[in-house]
């Protein structure tokens, strides 16, 4: 991101899953859209400068996320 951002998933399909490489270059605050289910501690983690992998699984309405990282 180039500033504060909201993690949002759209056009979700039931059973859709995957991983996203997320790079926060400058401690930008990251929040979650109402349909993005993520632990508060993971939002705090990805709001810090670093490179992270965000894994997600959708039920067609919500995306359930977990964060791996930060990678060097």
Order of alpha helices (4+ residues) and beta strands (2+ residues): beta-beta-beta-beta-alpha-beta-beta
